[in-house]
Amino acid sequence: RKEVEQDPGPFNVPEGATVAFNCTYSNSASQSFFWYRQDCRKEPKLLMSVYSSGNEDGRFTAQLNRASQYISLLIRDSKLSDSATYLCVVNARNQFYFGTGTSLTVIP
Amino acid sequence: DGGITQSPKYLFRKEGQNVTLSCEQNLNHDAMYWYRQDPGQGLRLIYYSQIVNDFQKGDIAEGYSVSREKKESFPLTVTSAQKNPTAFYLCASSPGQDSYEQYFGPGTRLTVT
């Protein structure tokens, strides 16, 4: 079983739509959780850390459910510039585990 | 201007040659990591280092070697023993201690023919 699993998509949504991604992790000892964004042929860039209480940054909201071992990312009012692959990342015992990413395309 | 640099951006080598990829950071981060990314796959950990002069193998260390003689630098050598070296190589660093956010360099695309 993979450490981190994501639906690869693709998700194709119109501008202005709300889209949600989920990610599950297998290691109950996981300590830290993140969402990264990766554009085609570029490096991943940190989008946001995910805290137990949930956190919001503008149009982006991240949630963590430790009991069910999943993380979610909600994007509201999608922009064309949101088109990218979104990576779920989990840290356990000082190692990082990456999901394969969920592809999002926002359509005009 | 703080950050992580990797060089070169593109690298071409003939099969059988060793090649060293550079990774430098001026963020004063303790931890550094090397990953490779293949099309349609997630990042896979090659090696990581939590402190100078110490490093550990990741999931796919065979055919690779690293050194960590300075805090700022964590070069990766892809040896001729690596069976399928063509990939996108990403270096990352993290403050370590109680902060685990990782920051990535721009990557090196290695093509071996």
Backbone of each chain as ProteinMPNN parsed JSONL, in Angstrom:
{"seq_chain_A": "RKEVEQDPGPFNVPEGATVAFNCTYSNSASQSFFWYRQDCRKEPKLLMSVYSSGNEDGRFTAQLNRASQYISLLIRDSKLSDSATYLCVVNARNQFYFGTGTSLTVIP", "coords_chain_A": {"N_chain_A": [[0.844, -1.185, 0.0], [0.546, 2.228, -0.814], [2.214, 5.001, 0.741], [1.041, 7.504, 0.583], [-1.895, 8.454, -1.016], [-3.547, 9.671, -3.861], [-6.226, 10.83, -5.909], [-5.61, 10.785, -9.273], [-6.902, 12.337, -11.135], [-7.715, 13.536, -14.443], [-8.962, 16.712, -13.227], [-11.203, 18.753, -14.686], [-12.365, 21.902, -14.729], [-14.688, 24.654, -14.897], [-13.875, 28.164, -15.039], [-14.203, 29.916, -11.987], [-15.44, 27.913, -10.618], [-15.815, 25.694, -7.77], [-13.54, 23.429, -6.424], [-12.506, 20.301, -5.075], [-9.945, 18.397, -3.568], [-8.883, 15.233, -2.388], [-6.828, 13.32, -0.169], [-5.256, 10.443, 1.036], [-3.471, 8.974, 3.766], [-1.206, 6.488, 5.016], [0.328, 6.077, 7.287], [-0.071, 6.214, 10.617], [1.478, 7.587, 12.366], [2.224, 9.914, 11.23], [3.266, 13.313, 11.081], [3.307, 15.908, 10.028], [1.726, 17.838, 7.471], [1.132, 18.695, 4.079], [0.259, 20.715, 1.234], [1.375, 20.913, -2.036], [2.053, 22.703, -5.037], [2.589, 21.934, -8.406], [3.792, 23.012, -11.401], [3.882, 22.3, -14.926], [6.805, 20.61, -15.736], [8.269, 21.918, -13.832], [9.592, 22.741, -10.529], [8.112, 21.469, -7.446], [6.086, 23.655, -5.497], [5.538, 25.035, -2.318], [2.29, 25.19, -1.259], [0.477, 25.275, 0.928], [0.688, 24.567, 4.429], [-0.894, 22.05, 6.422], [-3.027, 22.124, 9.074], [-4.234, 20.736, 12.153], [-6.501, 22.048, 12.999], [-7.487, 22.992, 10.702], [-7.009, 25.224, 7.956], [-6.916, 28.341, 6.221], [-6.208, 30.109, 3.249], [-6.751, 32.741, 1.58], [-8.391, 31.886, -1.318], [-8.052, 29.249, -0.868], [-8.523, 26.346, 1.083], [-7.514, 24.153, 3.576], [-7.867, 20.97, 5.083], [-7.539, 18.648, 7.769], [-8.007, 15.342, 8.723], [-7.392, 13.412, 11.202], [-8.334, 11.081, 12.361], [-9.515, 9.643, 10.296], [-7.465, 9.662, 8.608], [-7.005, 11.42, 6.385], [-6.496, 14.156, 4.089], [-7.574, 17.256, 2.883], [-8.056, 19.562, 0.148], [-9.489, 22.548, -0.741], [-10.48, 24.558, -3.366], [-11.709, 27.625, -4.072], [-13.66, 29.643, -6.35], [-12.227, 29.224, -8.858], [-9.343, 30.004, -10.791], [-7.833, 30.582, -14.01], [-5.116, 30.443, -13.705], [-4.801, 28.628, -11.695], [-4.469, 26.173, -12.75], [-2.691, 23.251, -12.638], [-0.628, 20.664, -11.168], [-1.474, 19.169, -8.129], [0.091, 18.32, -5.231], [-0.002, 16.094, -2.562], [1.545, 15.93, 0.542], [3.207, 14.221, 3.105], [4.724, 14.144, 6.269], [6.625, 11.92, 8.111], [8.412, 10.821, 10.792], [10.662, 12.407, 10.099], [10.88, 11.999, 7.373], [9.698, 12.613, 4.095], [6.74, 11.97, 2.321], [5.327, 11.617, -0.798], [2.354, 12.139, -2.644], [1.165, 11.066, -5.895], [0.035, 13.134, -7.18], [-2.609, 15.368, -8.214], [-4.177, 16.313, -11.107], [-5.205, 19.445, -12.252], [-7.181, 21.313, -14.421], [-8.252, 24.426, -15.298], [-10.871, 25.754, -17.047], [-11.593, 28.244, -19.506]], "CA_chain_A": [[0.0, 0.0, 0.0], [1.339, 3.446, -0.886], [2.143, 5.848, 1.933], [0.112, 8.61, 0.309], [-2.653, 8.179, -2.239], [-4.371, 10.752, -4.388], [-6.894, 10.619, -7.18], [-4.788, 11.523, -10.243], [-7.711, 13.189, -11.995], [-7.685, 14.996, -14.29], [-10.133, 17.505, -12.924], [-11.372, 19.872, -15.623], [-13.457, 22.687, -14.16], [-14.795, 26.002, -15.479], [-13.484, 29.296, -14.194], [-15.185, 30.289, -10.979], [-15.964, 26.737, -9.921], [-15.154, 25.213, -6.557], [-13.047, 22.06, -6.643], [-11.91, 19.732, -3.863], [-9.083, 17.237, -3.714], [-8.631, 14.483, -1.175], [-5.585, 12.559, -0.125], [-5.23, 9.595, 2.215], [-2.136, 8.537, 4.14], [-1.306, 5.193, 5.693], [1.102, 6.024, 8.524], [-0.771, 6.959, 11.676], [2.463, 8.391, 13.101], [2.543, 11.107, 10.44], [3.28, 14.472, 11.972], [3.081, 17.174, 9.333], [0.98, 17.62, 6.232], [1.301, 19.854, 3.208], [-0.127, 20.708, -0.169], [2.29, 21.592, -2.948], [1.599, 22.888, -6.414], [3.667, 21.736, -9.366], [3.495, 23.325, -12.793], [4.509, 21.354, -15.853], [8.254, 20.659, -15.896], [8.847, 22.816, -12.834], [9.681, 22.141, -9.206], [6.964, 21.694, -6.562], [6.154, 24.836, -4.627], [4.662, 24.896, -1.167], [1.036, 25.941, -1.316], [0.136, 25.522, 2.325], [0.75, 23.501, 5.425], [-2.235, 21.661, 6.854], [-3.049, 22.0, 10.526], [-5.361, 19.956, 12.693], [-7.681, 22.899, 13.128], [-7.855, 23.479, 9.38], [-6.491, 26.562, 7.711], [-7.406, 28.981, 4.999], [-5.341, 31.144, 2.694], [-7.479, 33.281, 0.432], [-9.37, 30.977, -1.923], [-7.642, 27.873, -0.579], [-8.78, 25.853, 2.436], [-6.996, 22.804, 3.799], [-8.408, 20.305, 6.262], [-6.887, 17.404, 8.16], [-8.814, 14.455, 9.548], [-6.433, 12.403, 11.682], [-9.033, 9.822, 12.656], [-9.712, 8.928, 9.028], [-6.182, 9.75, 7.893], [-7.056, 12.069, 5.081], [-6.272, 15.596, 3.979], [-8.319, 17.793, 1.744], [-7.766, 20.924, -0.32], [-10.632, 23.14, -1.426], [-10.17, 25.789, -4.1], [-12.932, 28.349, -4.452], [-13.538, 30.655, -7.407], [-11.042, 28.796, -9.61], [-8.759, 30.879, -11.815], [-7.058, 29.866, -15.033], [-3.761, 30.27, -13.182], [-4.775, 27.513, -10.744], [-4.188, 24.941, -13.492], [-1.413, 22.696, -12.183], [-0.78, 19.406, -10.431], [-1.444, 19.427, -6.694], [0.716, 17.192, -4.549], [-0.222, 15.914, -1.132], [2.819, 15.516, 1.121], [3.091, 13.868, 4.516], [6.005, 13.934, 6.935], [6.607, 10.972, 9.216], [9.768, 10.494, 11.251], [11.619, 13.212, 9.338], [10.878, 11.701, 5.945], [8.552, 13.149, 3.384], [6.114, 11.039, 1.389], [4.579, 12.399, -1.778], [1.381, 11.539, -3.534], [1.514, 11.218, -7.312], [-0.501, 14.405, -7.642], [-3.914, 15.479, -8.868], [-4.085, 17.31, -12.166], [-6.338, 20.366, -12.378], [-7.219, 22.27, -15.522], [-9.369, 25.361, -15.211], [-11.231, 26.061, -18.431], [-12.241, 29.56, -19.617]], "C_chain_A": [[0.888, 1.246, 0.0], [1.156, 4.254, 0.387], [1.095, 6.939, 1.767], [-0.595, 8.331, -1.013], [-3.548, 9.356, -2.588], [-5.062, 10.282, -5.642], [-6.13, 11.431, -8.225], [-5.568, 12.494, -11.122], [-7.651, 12.684, -13.436], [-9.031, 15.586, -13.896], [-10.143, 18.669, -13.912], [-12.588, 20.667, -15.162], [-13.513, 24.047, -14.826], [-14.293, 27.043, -14.492], [-14.59, 29.617, -13.213], [-15.737, 29.122, -10.185], [-15.208, 26.498, -8.62], [-14.76, 23.754, -6.787], [-12.358, 21.584, -5.365], [-11.093, 18.5, -4.202], [-8.941, 16.558, -2.362], [-7.365, 13.668, -1.306], [-5.646, 11.712, 1.136], [-3.796, 9.171, 2.5], [-2.247, 7.318, 5.041], [-0.626, 5.163, 7.06], [0.444, 6.878, 9.61], [0.171, 7.821, 12.504], [2.851, 9.659, 12.344], [2.339, 12.357, 11.278], [2.88, 15.762, 11.282], [2.517, 16.883, 7.951], [1.017, 18.891, 5.392], [0.599, 19.622, 1.888], [0.9, 21.517, -0.938], [1.61, 21.711, -4.301], [2.795, 22.686, -7.322], [3.161, 22.05, -10.766], [4.323, 22.41, -13.69], [6.014, 21.617, -15.981], [8.937, 21.655, -14.948], [8.941, 22.08, -11.495], [8.399, 22.345, -8.418], [7.184, 22.945, -5.714], [5.122, 24.698, -3.517], [3.445, 25.798, -1.317], [0.589, 26.287, 0.101], [0.381, 24.306, 3.194], [-0.676, 23.218, 5.886], [-2.207, 21.402, 8.348], [-4.312, 21.281, 10.977], [-6.644, 20.766, 12.756], [-8.198, 23.366, 11.774], [-7.304, 24.876, 9.185], [-6.894, 27.031, 6.324], [-6.414, 30.035, 4.561], [-6.019, 31.652, 1.439], [-8.523, 32.296, -0.065], [-9.113, 29.513, -1.581], [-7.92, 27.525, 0.887], [-8.287, 24.421, 2.546], [-7.564, 22.251, 5.09], [-7.639, 19.014, 6.499], [-7.846, 16.614, 9.029], [-7.919, 13.302, 9.992], [-7.114, 11.05, 11.91], [-9.184, 8.981, 11.394], [-8.475, 8.96, 8.151], [-6.359, 10.288, 6.476], [-6.91, 13.577, 5.211], [-7.057, 16.069, 2.779], [-7.838, 19.203, 1.405], [-8.974, 21.399, -1.114], [-10.172, 24.425, -2.096], [-11.488, 26.412, -4.527], [-12.625, 29.329, -5.572], [-12.292, 30.387, -8.262], [-10.636, 29.797, -10.678], [-8.008, 30.026, -12.831], [-5.66, 29.545, -14.509], [-3.665, 29.171, -12.119], [-4.464, 26.188, -11.429], [-2.782, 24.461, -13.165], [-1.683, 21.302, -11.644], [-0.588, 19.699, -8.954], [-0.981, 18.166, -5.983], [0.393, 17.219, -3.062], [1.072, 15.348, -0.551], [2.649, 15.307, 2.623], [4.481, 13.648, 5.077], [5.809, 12.978, 8.104], [8.047, 10.616, 9.554], [10.833, 11.143, 10.372], [11.766, 12.809, 7.881], [9.581, 12.201, 5.34], [8.05, 12.122, 2.39], [5.161, 11.823, 0.501], [3.519, 11.556, -2.463], [1.81, 11.768, -4.976], [0.912, 12.476, -7.922], [-1.859, 14.283, -8.303], [-3.846, 16.618, -9.867], [-5.369, 18.128, -12.248], [-6.156, 21.245, -13.603], [-8.458, 23.121, -15.363], [-9.62, 25.895, -16.611], [-11.944, 27.415, -18.517], [-13.737, 29.436, -19.855]], "O_chain_A": [[1.873, 1.306, 0.736], [0.106, 4.21, 1.029], [0.356, 7.255, 2.699], [0.049, 8.006, -2.011], [-4.208, 9.947, -1.732], [-4.544, 9.428, -6.361], [-6.009, 12.648, -8.081], [-4.986, 13.362, -11.772], [-7.542, 11.474, -13.632], [-10.088, 15.031, -14.194], [-9.206, 19.466, -13.962], [-13.712, 20.166, -15.199], [-12.485, 24.55, -15.28], [-14.289, 26.831, -13.28], [-15.77, 29.595, -13.561], [-16.428, 29.32, -9.186], [-14.117, 27.025, -8.404], [-15.554, 22.954, -7.282], [-11.711, 22.364, -4.666], [-11.497, 17.67, -5.016], [-8.885, 17.217, -1.323], [-6.899, 13.371, -2.406], [-6.044, 12.201, 2.193], [-2.994, 9.025, 1.577], [-3.244, 7.132, 5.739], [-0.956, 4.325, 7.899], [0.412, 8.105, 9.52], [-0.276, 8.686, 13.258], [3.728, 10.398, 12.79], [1.398, 12.463, 12.064], [2.202, 16.608, 11.866], [2.785, 15.843, 7.349], [0.945, 20.004, 5.912], [0.372, 18.485, 1.476], [1.251, 22.636, -0.564], [0.723, 20.933, -4.652], [3.882, 23.197, -7.054], [2.217, 21.427, -11.251], [5.324, 21.831, -13.267], [6.429, 22.731, -16.3], [10.025, 22.159, -15.225], [8.445, 20.964, -11.342], [7.662, 23.295, -8.684], [8.296, 23.247, -5.281], [3.982, 24.296, -3.753], [3.567, 27.012, -1.479], [0.355, 27.452, 0.423], [0.289, 23.165, 2.741], [-1.558, 24.065, 5.747], [-1.449, 20.558, 8.828], [-5.315, 21.235, 10.265], [-7.739, 20.23, 12.587], [-9.218, 24.05, 11.695], [-7.15, 25.628, 10.148], [-7.165, 26.25, 5.411], [-5.851, 30.762, 5.379], [-5.881, 31.067, 0.365], [-9.431, 31.915, 0.674], [-9.885, 28.639, -1.973], [-7.602, 28.288, 1.799], [-8.607, 23.579, 1.707], [-7.724, 22.977, 6.072], [-7.155, 18.375, 5.565], [-8.431, 17.155, 9.967], [-7.715, 12.339, 9.252], [-6.515, 10.001, 11.673], [-9.004, 7.763, 11.419], [-8.444, 8.355, 7.079], [-5.915, 9.679, 5.503], [-7.157, 14.177, 6.258], [-7.183, 15.359, 1.781], [-7.298, 19.924, 2.244], [-9.422, 20.729, -2.045], [-9.549, 25.277, -1.463], [-12.277, 25.803, -5.25], [-11.493, 29.786, -5.728], [-11.41, 31.24, -8.366], [-11.478, 30.362, -11.376], [-7.605, 28.899, -12.544], [-5.092, 28.502, -14.832], [-2.565, 28.821, -11.691], [-4.221, 25.186, -10.756], [-1.804, 25.175, -13.388], [-2.816, 20.821, -11.66], [0.351, 20.397, -8.57], [-1.577, 17.097, -6.116], [0.508, 18.252, -2.403], [1.632, 14.394, -1.091], [2.027, 16.115, 3.313], [5.325, 13.03, 4.427], [4.955, 13.186, 8.966], [8.804, 10.164, 8.695], [11.79, 10.489, 9.957], [12.705, 13.25, 7.218], [8.527, 12.212, 5.976], [8.838, 11.479, 1.697], [4.314, 12.581, 0.973], [3.759, 10.402, -2.818], [2.707, 12.567, -5.247], [1.239, 12.842, -9.05], [-2.212, 13.248, -8.869], [-3.501, 17.746, -9.519], [-6.47, 17.581, -12.306], [-5.101, 21.848, -13.795], [-9.575, 22.608, -15.299], [-8.72, 26.414, -17.271], [-12.808, 27.707, -17.689], [-14.43, 30.447, -19.971]]}, "seq_chain_B": "DGGITQSPKYLFRKEGQNVTLSCEQNLNHDAMYWYRQDPGQGLRLIYYSQIVNDFQKGDIAEGYSVSREKKESFPLTVTSAQKNPTAFYLCASSPGQDSYEQYFGPGTRLTVT", "coords_chain_B": {"N_chain_B": [[19.361, 37.337, -1.621], [17.622, 34.667, -0.85], [17.61, 31.08, -1.253], [17.331, 27.972, -3.081], [19.598, 26.526, -5.234], [20.143, 24.756, -8.237], [22.286, 23.14, -10.451], [23.473, 21.819, -13.578], [20.608, 23.114, -15.471], [19.756, 21.498, -17.543], [21.137, 18.401, -18.534], [23.233, 16.324, -20.338], [24.407, 13.103, -20.904], [26.592, 10.403, -21.763], [25.937, 6.919, -21.692], [27.367, 5.028, -19.052], [29.003, 6.922, -17.987], [29.865, 8.706, -15.046], [28.055, 11.27, -13.332], [27.777, 14.429, -11.738], [25.428, 16.196, -9.884], [24.654, 19.457, -8.903], [23.713, 21.032, -5.82], [22.831, 23.771, -3.949], [22.198, 25.697, -1.042], [21.186, 28.692, 0.59], [19.724, 29.126, 2.82], [20.213, 28.46, 5.354], [19.351, 25.999, 6.205], [19.064, 22.907, 7.958], [18.477, 20.317, 6.995], [18.678, 18.395, 3.994], [17.642, 17.131, 0.806], [17.417, 14.676, -1.811], [15.535, 13.943, -4.662], [14.023, 11.95, -7.238], [12.023, 12.352, -10.157], [9.841, 10.761, -12.228], [8.0, 10.575, -15.307], [4.519, 10.732, -14.696], [4.778, 9.679, -12.2], [5.147, 9.873, -8.624], [7.318, 11.86, -6.484], [10.378, 10.351, -5.649], [12.437, 9.379, -2.989], [15.905, 9.707, -2.865], [18.372, 10.179, -1.406], [18.968, 11.568, 1.846], [19.895, 14.163, 4.149], [20.37, 15.058, 7.425], [22.108, 16.551, 8.815], [25.333, 18.104, 8.736], [27.973, 16.148, 7.343], [26.66, 13.757, 7.593], [24.416, 11.363, 6.272], [21.587, 9.628, 4.874], [20.299, 6.718, 3.229], [17.649, 6.797, 0.89], [14.609, 5.613, -0.567], [15.421, 4.709, -3.067], [18.283, 4.423, -3.42], [20.265, 3.008, -4.721], [22.94, 3.035, -6.998], [23.478, 5.669, -6.786], [25.304, 8.363, -5.179], [26.182, 10.517, -2.443], [27.393, 13.513, -0.777], [27.994, 15.446, 2.173], [29.592, 17.783, 3.021], [29.555, 20.418, 3.64], [27.21, 22.659, 5.134], [25.709, 24.071, 3.331], [25.731, 22.698, 0.94], [24.937, 19.882, -1.108], [25.773, 17.687, -3.031], [24.883, 15.394, -5.646], [25.841, 12.35, -7.009], [25.386, 10.594, -9.909], [25.89, 7.421, -10.72], [27.463, 5.068, -13.0], [26.313, 2.722, -12.37], [23.661, 3.062, -11.979], [20.719, 2.018, -13.266], [18.69, 3.194, -14.813], [18.998, 6.153, -15.423], [17.946, 8.48, -16.573], [15.984, 11.183, -15.843], [14.067, 13.595, -13.937], [15.652, 15.497, -11.603], [15.351, 16.525, -8.325], [16.269, 18.74, -5.794], [15.918, 19.442, -2.357], [15.381, 21.426, 0.599], [15.059, 21.732, 4.153], [14.181, 23.33, 7.192], [14.45, 21.629, 9.384], [14.617, 20.371, 12.736], [11.918, 21.577, 14.439], [10.478, 22.346, 12.283], [9.053, 21.435, 9.31], [8.663, 22.089, 6.66], [9.334, 21.807, 3.243], [11.514, 23.074, 0.758], [12.053, 23.527, -2.642], [14.624, 23.232, -5.132], [15.107, 24.364, -8.574], [15.467, 22.113, -10.122], [17.12, 19.512, -12.068], [17.278, 18.304, -15.298], [18.193, 15.28, -16.369], [19.548, 13.525, -19.035], [20.425, 10.49, -20.283], [22.137, 8.789, -22.731]], "CA_chain_B": [[18.249, 36.606, -2.216], [17.778, 33.313, -0.368], [16.95, 30.052, -2.013], [18.054, 26.749, -3.424], [19.988, 26.517, -6.641], [20.611, 23.503, -8.803], [22.873, 23.325, -11.774], [22.822, 22.672, -14.578], [19.178, 22.879, -15.628], [19.694, 20.332, -18.425], [22.416, 17.718, -18.574], [23.224, 15.164, -21.235], [25.584, 12.265, -20.704], [26.614, 9.099, -22.398], [25.848, 5.78, -20.779], [28.663, 4.581, -18.541], [29.704, 8.039, -17.357], [29.323, 9.268, -13.807], [27.752, 12.691, -13.442], [27.447, 15.019, -10.444], [24.458, 17.288, -9.904], [24.934, 20.399, -7.826], [22.616, 21.622, -5.063], [23.322, 24.717, -2.961], [21.153, 26.502, -0.408], [21.657, 29.721, 1.519], [18.611, 29.323, 3.747], [20.676, 27.981, 6.652], [18.571, 24.815, 6.57], [19.855, 21.754, 8.382], [18.179, 19.093, 6.25], [18.631, 18.475, 2.534], [17.074, 15.907, 0.228], [17.423, 14.473, -3.253], [14.45, 13.132, -5.195], [13.869, 11.898, -8.688], [10.634, 12.308, -10.587], [9.645, 10.204, -13.559], [6.664, 10.94, -15.804], [3.38, 10.001, -14.15], [5.065, 9.115, -10.876], [5.443, 10.831, -7.565], [8.725, 12.018, -6.144], [10.952, 9.241, -4.888], [13.579, 9.836, -2.227], [17.165, 9.031, -3.175], [19.187, 10.329, -0.208], [18.715, 12.764, 2.611], [20.903, 14.488, 5.146], [19.794, 15.894, 8.493], [23.162, 17.356, 9.425], [26.596, 18.018, 7.998], [28.773, 14.924, 7.479], [25.805, 12.6, 7.847], [23.336, 11.225, 5.309], [20.939, 8.311, 4.894], [19.703, 6.265, 1.98], [16.211, 6.82, 0.745], [13.995, 4.406, -1.116], [16.021, 4.276, -4.337], [19.654, 4.926, -3.355], [21.209, 2.212, -5.519], [23.451, 3.698, -8.193], [23.69, 7.075, -6.471], [26.089, 8.665, -3.991], [26.105, 11.918, -2.032], [28.279, 13.962, 0.294], [27.488, 16.645, 2.854], [30.763, 18.335, 3.701], [29.173, 21.756, 4.083], [25.775, 22.789, 5.378], [25.053, 24.681, 2.178], [25.911, 21.948, -0.297], [24.573, 18.456, -1.036], [25.857, 17.194, -4.407], [24.45, 14.024, -5.947], [26.52, 11.717, -8.135], [24.674, 9.496, -10.561], [26.977, 6.576, -11.206], [27.146, 4.192, -14.133], [25.574, 1.573, -11.849], [22.222, 3.383, -11.979], [20.233, 1.357, -14.489], [17.79, 4.037, -15.588], [19.271, 7.457, -14.81], [17.246, 9.604, -17.192], [14.888, 11.606, -14.97], [14.083, 14.963, -13.402], [16.194, 15.39, -10.257], [14.977, 17.673, -7.499], [16.902, 18.893, -4.493], [15.076, 20.215, -1.447], [15.919, 21.619, 1.934], [14.061, 21.937, 5.199], [14.855, 23.825, 8.392], [14.709, 20.571, 10.351], [14.152, 20.639, 14.103], [10.463, 21.498, 14.553], [9.823, 22.87, 11.082], [9.26, 20.412, 8.294], [8.326, 22.525, 5.315], [10.418, 21.606, 2.29], [11.606, 24.024, -0.338], [12.726, 22.842, -3.735], [15.351, 23.913, -6.189], [14.429, 24.303, -9.871], [15.602, 20.791, -10.723], [18.018, 19.221, -13.193], [16.791, 17.222, -16.185], [19.316, 14.482, -16.839], [19.269, 12.581, -20.108], [21.559, 9.605, -20.541], [21.877, 8.031, -23.969]], "C_chain_B": [[18.395, 35.132, -1.859], [17.071, 32.306, -1.232], [17.83, 28.854, -2.229], [18.371, 26.79, -4.91], [20.47, 25.125, -7.025], [21.211, 23.815, -10.165], [23.472, 22.013, -12.256], [21.325, 22.379, -14.661], [18.95, 21.639, -16.499], [21.09, 19.728, -18.519], [22.279, 16.475, -19.442], [24.519, 14.406, -21.037], [25.45, 10.975, -21.486], [26.54, 8.028, -21.331], [27.256, 5.372, -20.336], [29.457, 5.679, -17.865], [29.048, 8.387, -16.033], [29.05, 10.755, -14.029], [27.337, 13.215, -12.065], [26.529, 16.222, -10.628], [24.689, 18.16, -8.675], [23.647, 20.854, -7.139], [23.201, 22.484, -3.959], [22.141, 25.473, -2.363], [21.78, 27.514, 0.544], [20.565, 30.096, 2.512], [18.981, 28.934, 5.174], [19.842, 26.793, 7.155], [19.483, 23.663, 6.947], [19.702, 20.562, 7.446], [18.152, 19.35, 4.744], [18.272, 17.108, 1.975], [17.301, 15.885, -1.274], [16.281, 13.533, -3.616], [14.634, 12.993, -6.703], [12.38, 11.773, -9.0], [10.616, 11.797, -12.011], [8.226, 10.508, -14.004], [5.568, 10.081, -15.196], [3.615, 9.388, -12.792], [5.31, 10.22, -9.871], [6.942, 10.939, -7.351], [9.197, 10.83, -5.315], [12.261, 9.698, -4.259], [14.824, 9.011, -2.532], [18.054, 9.008, -1.931], [18.697, 11.552, 0.551], [19.778, 12.918, 3.691], [20.273, 15.433, 6.17], [20.823, 16.863, 9.065], [24.436, 17.173, 8.614], [27.336, 16.733, 8.357], [27.949, 13.695, 7.839], [24.708, 12.557, 6.792], [22.816, 9.79, 5.351], [20.362, 7.983, 3.524], [18.19, 6.423, 2.035], [15.732, 5.519, 0.119], [14.716, 3.85, -2.343], [17.475, 4.722, -4.44], [20.626, 4.178, -4.275], [21.624, 2.943, -6.784], [23.7, 5.184, -8.0], [24.64, 7.207, -5.279], [25.986, 10.152, -3.702], [27.221, 12.224, -1.051], [27.638, 15.179, 0.925], [28.624, 17.201, 3.716], [30.491, 19.737, 4.234], [27.664, 21.819, 4.249], [25.048, 23.235, 4.121], [24.969, 23.773, 0.964], [25.62, 20.466, -0.129], [24.59, 17.888, -2.465], [25.468, 15.721, -4.529], [25.225, 13.507, -7.157], [25.677, 10.546, -8.632], [25.747, 8.618, -11.194], [26.512, 5.705, -12.366], [26.367, 2.953, -13.682], [24.063, 1.828, -11.808], [21.656, 2.935, -13.322], [19.396, 2.259, -15.384], [17.904, 5.48, -15.097], [18.512, 8.639, -15.405], [16.02, 9.954, -16.375], [15.048, 13.087, -14.654], [14.511, 14.861, -11.941], [15.927, 16.687, -9.497], [15.695, 17.616, -6.159], [15.982, 19.747, -3.625], [15.809, 20.415, -0.127], [14.784, 21.934, 2.896], [14.784, 22.417, 6.445], [15.241, 22.733, 9.37], [14.167, 20.983, 11.699], [12.632, 20.515, 14.127], [9.731, 22.023, 13.332], [10.104, 21.943, 9.924], [8.842, 20.831, 6.908], [9.549, 22.367, 4.424], [10.334, 22.639, 1.192], [12.5, 23.419, -1.401], [13.544, 23.78, -4.598], [14.628, 23.704, -7.512], [14.582, 22.98, -10.6], [16.639, 20.724, -11.836], [17.419, 18.08, -13.995], [18.006, 16.517, -16.762], [18.836, 13.522, -17.913], [20.538, 11.79, -20.379], [21.235, 8.743, -21.747], [23.006, 7.035, -24.233]], "O_chain_B": [[19.187, 34.418, -2.474], [16.064, 32.613, -1.87], [18.911, 28.727, -1.654], [17.499, 27.06, -5.736], [21.111, 24.424, -6.243], [20.702, 24.644, -10.918], [23.923, 21.194, -11.455], [20.836, 21.478, -13.98], [18.061, 20.832, -16.224], [22.09, 20.444, -18.576], [21.343, 15.688, -19.298], [25.599, 14.997, -21.005], [24.353, 10.527, -21.819], [27.02, 8.207, -20.211], [28.199, 5.369, -21.127], [30.478, 5.405, -17.235], [27.824, 8.365, -15.911], [29.731, 11.412, -14.817], [26.635, 12.533, -11.32], [26.807, 17.132, -11.409], [24.891, 17.667, -7.565], [22.62, 21.039, -7.791], [23.973, 22.003, -3.129], [21.204, 25.844, -3.07], [22.773, 27.228, 1.214], [20.493, 31.232, 2.981], [18.169, 29.059, 6.091], [19.654, 26.609, 8.358], [20.537, 23.462, 6.343], [20.677, 19.877, 7.138], [17.667, 20.384, 4.284], [18.553, 16.073, 2.579], [17.369, 16.927, -1.925], [16.077, 12.492, -2.993], [15.303, 13.8, -7.348], [11.601, 11.192, -8.245], [11.292, 12.335, -12.889], [7.339, 10.68, -13.168], [5.668, 8.855, -15.179], [2.766, 8.66, -12.277], [5.637, 11.351, -10.227], [7.729, 10.209, -7.955], [8.508, 10.371, -4.404], [13.091, 10.326, -4.916], [14.803, 7.782, -2.468], [18.441, 7.939, -1.459], [18.089, 12.455, -0.023], [20.452, 11.966, 4.085], [19.717, 16.472, 5.816], [20.477, 17.855, 9.707], [24.585, 16.188, 7.891], [27.331, 16.29, 9.506], [28.487, 12.705, 8.336], [24.131, 13.59, 6.451], [23.502, 8.871, 5.799], [19.988, 8.875, 2.762], [17.551, 6.214, 3.067], [16.363, 4.47, 0.257], [14.632, 2.654, -2.625], [17.865, 5.332, -5.435], [21.708, 4.687, -4.568], [20.781, 3.412, -7.549], [24.089, 5.88, -8.938], [24.769, 6.286, -4.472], [25.734, 10.953, -4.603], [27.905, 11.326, -0.559], [26.835, 15.866, 0.294], [28.618, 17.104, 4.944], [31.14, 20.182, 5.181], [26.93, 21.103, 3.569], [23.913, 22.829, 3.872], [24.203, 24.054, 0.042], [26.007, 19.861, 0.87], [23.531, 17.638, -3.042], [25.701, 14.921, -3.623], [25.258, 14.154, -8.204], [25.313, 9.645, -7.876], [26.437, 9.052, -12.117], [25.321, 5.623, -12.665], [25.825, 2.221, -14.511], [23.281, 0.895, -11.623], [22.068, 3.418, -14.377], [19.402, 2.091, -16.604], [16.999, 5.975, -14.426], [18.45, 9.701, -14.784], [15.115, 9.133, -16.223], [16.021, 13.732, -15.046], [13.835, 14.225, -11.132], [16.234, 17.783, -9.964], [15.722, 16.584, -5.488], [15.341, 20.673, -4.121], [16.731, 19.674, 0.212], [13.697, 22.348, 2.493], [15.891, 21.958, 6.73], [16.222, 22.864, 10.101], [13.323, 21.876, 11.776], [12.108, 19.434, 13.857], [8.505, 22.134, 13.338], [11.262, 21.689, 9.59], [8.68, 19.971, 6.043], [10.659, 22.743, 4.801], [9.252, 23.03, 0.751], [13.562, 22.87, -1.105], [13.211, 24.953, -4.773], [13.651, 22.958, -7.577], [13.897, 22.744, -11.596], [16.985, 21.729, -12.455], [17.093, 17.025, -13.451], [18.756, 17.094, -17.55], [17.853, 12.803, -17.733], [21.591, 12.358, -20.669], [20.211, 8.061, -21.791], [22.967, 6.307, -25.225]]}, "name": "protein", "num_of_chains": 2, "seq": "RKEVEQDPGPFNVPEGATVAFNCTYSNSASQSFFWYRQDCRKEPKLLMSVYSSGNEDGRFTAQLNRASQYISLLIRDSKLSDSATYLCVVNARNQFYFGTGTSLTVIPDGGITQSPKYLFRKEGQNVTLSCEQNLNHDAMYWYRQDPGQGLRLIYYSQIVNDFQKGDIAEGYSVSREKKESFPLTVTSAQKNPTAFYLCASSPGQDSYEQYFGPGTRLTVT"}
